Amino acid sequence: MNAVIYARYSSDKQSEDSIEAQVRACREYAAKHDLNVLCVYADEAISGKTANRAQYQKMLRDCDKGLFDIILIHKYDRIARNLGEHVNLEMKLKEKGVALIATAQDFGNSKESKIMRALMWSLSEYYLDNLSSETKKGHKETALKGLHNGGYAPFGYDVVNQTYIINELEAGYVKRIFDVALKREGFTALIEEMEKAGIRGKRGKPIRYPQIYEMLRNEKYAGTYVYSQEEETNRSDRRNKPNAIRIENALPTIISKAQFAEVQRIMNERKQTGKKANYLCSGLVFCECGAKMHGMTSKRKGHEYRYYTCSKHCGAPVVRMDEVDNAAYRYLYTLLSEENQNRIADALRQYQAGEGSRMDEFKQALAKRIEEKQKQYKALLTNLSSGVLPAEIVSDIAAQMQSIKEEIALLEATEPPKDFTVDQIRAWLEALKNTPDDKAVRLLVSRIDIKQKTIFNMESTLKTVLSEIGCGSWI
């Protein structure tokens, strides 16, 4: 069979996991398994958190052309450190009939090995997230003081020594924008006026409807300091920031709280109130014709009925949702049996044997990030000493430099993350087995195919058979 090798490292410094070492390990594996290596794709000094890598993308394009049967990598974190990219890649390769093998983490093709692969994916992302969380501590302390935390100040404010002050010219337009919203008038005339007057947003671009919408939703104008470090996946959460740090009356107000609240009420009236239902196996169920099946709910005579129906309306009968859910529960219970958990524990012990090389990589990644921050600091210092600058720009540069210094100090004090222990993984798997939820289903089930089999008898009943529940990973 024809195989290719993919290798990557994210640091400028070589280590045991350098490009050469990864390729050598993959070639040794190929020789033992009679695989013909066609070529090597290698991305150097590029993070695995992004899929925007030249050689990685070239490999995917060649995969589409059907040029090879197997991709060899040293470890799963070489191909990606992002759960979403792991899952997307596995689905893409499955469609093309291409296998992905991590030579240092080859757990075989058993069901428990699929759990182990999902675990490796999770550990890869956890590894980076742990490092990232350390750099957020300084920003949190700044936020608790109600100070500017980097980036652009909202239109209507300037920042001096990390403190928000009102920009009177811009604040005047902010007030007029809120007045227009209260009167339920259009913004066309005001947008044209600002364009003619040369009024620009903080990024130097003309103010249009998207910018106005963001202003009308910004609590800072009513004096509320809001800072969130979380990436909200729900659109409503991105607006409301339910887990953000909030400090009332921390900023000078441009809009009264009563006026701001009334504008929110007006805007909410225009929003669609319907919410998409989130069923246990939603997005995983496929009809025999190959199309996805959508979850539906109906009420008859006071009773609620939930079922799946083909999105292409191919004529296949609907399937009761509880039948699908129960099949998924049974699958998880079998998959997470005591025997399989013992095999997973053994595989995890083998994985932990390579902790030394992972710690070396962690230290290299940490050093690289510190170096990047130091370069940013020097660049700001150069700008500061380049000539006479307005006082507000000097203050903004000084604030950025202070923030970078704090991040560097936090990075230098960062301790390497510890891998999950066997006992922790056992407890986690047992919890999934005993109380499976939608997250557990998405972690271990990638697809549920519905097979229709008609049994003709006196009542012409229709029997639905669920089959081919596969393994995948939860994003």
C-alpha positions, 0 to 999 in steps of 0.5 A: 500500500502507498503511504505518505508521511506528515511531520511538524514542529512548532519551535525553531529548536530541534529536539527528539520530536524534530522533523528528522526524528519524526520522519525516521520513526515513520519510515521504520514503521513503514518498513516493518509493515511493508508500506511504500512511502511516496513522499514527506510533507513537513511544516516547520516552526508552525503551530498545530493549533491552526490548519493553515499550514502549507504542507498540511493543506497540500497533503489534503489536496493530494488526498482528494486526488487519491494519490495514497492510502495511508498517512503516517505521523509520529504522534497525533499532536503532530497533525493537530492540537485542535479537537475540531481539526482532528474530527474534521480530518478523520471524517474527510479521510474516512470518505476518501478511504485513507487511514491515519496512523500515529506510529508512536501511538498505534493502539490498533483498530479495536473499539477501545483504541478509538476511545484512546485516540479521542483521548489523545486528541483531547490531551493535545488541546488540553496541553495548549489550553493549559499554557494559554490559561496561564497568560490570561491571569494578568489580564484578569487582574487588570479587568478586576481593576476596571482598567483597559485590557488591550485592543482598541477602545470602544468608539466614544472613549480614549484610553490614558494610562489604561483608564477610559476617558470620554472622547467628546466628539465621538461620544456626541455621535454615540448619543445620537446613535442611541437617540435614533434607535430610541425613536425607531428611525433609520440610520442612513442619514446619520451614517451619511453625515458621519461619512461627510464629516470624516468620522471613522471608527477606532480602526480607521474605517467608516462607521456602517450598520454592523459597527452601529449594532455593536455600539448599541449592544455595548454595556460600556456606554452605560458605565458597566465594565465587561471583560470576558476571556472565554470564547462563547460558541453560542451567538447569544452568549457572545453578546451577553457574555454570561461568565464575564467580569462585570463591574458597575459604574466603572467607566464614565457614562455616555448613555444612561442605564435607563436609555441603554435598557430601553434600546436593548428592549427595542432590539430584542423585540426584533430578534427571532425568539425560536431556539433550535432544539438540541437532541441527544443524537442530533446531527449524528443520525443518517437515513438509508438514502445517505441524507441526514435525519432531522429531529422533530417534535409534534403534539397530539391529544396532549402527548408530545412525540419526538422522532427523526425524519429524512431531510431529503424526504426520500419516503423512508418512515420516521424513527422514534427518537427514544429508539435511537437514544436507547441504541446509543446508550447501549452502544456506550455501555458496551464500549465502556465495559470493564474489559475495554477500560482495562485495555485503555488503562494499559494504552495510557500507561504506554503513552505516559512513558513518553512524558520526557519528550513532551516536557521538552516540547513544552519548554521549547513552546514556552521559550518561543512564546516568551521570545515573541512577547519580547520582540513585541516589547522591543518593537513598541519601545522602538516606536516610543523612541522614534520621535515626538508623539502625542501624549495619548499615543505615548500613554497607549504604547506604555500601557501595551508595554506594561501588559506585555511585561506582565505576560512575560513574567507569567510565562516565565513562572509557568509550570508544565502541565501534568498528564491525566492519571490512569485513575482519573481517566478510569473515573471519567470513563465510568462517569460516561458509562453510568450517566451518558449525556449528549457530550459523551455521545459526541465524544464516542459516536460519530454516526448512526445509520438507520436501516429500514427493513419491512416485514410483511405480515397481517398487519403490514408492520414496519420494523426499524433496525439501527446499525453501524454506530461508529466512533468519533470525537466530540468537538 
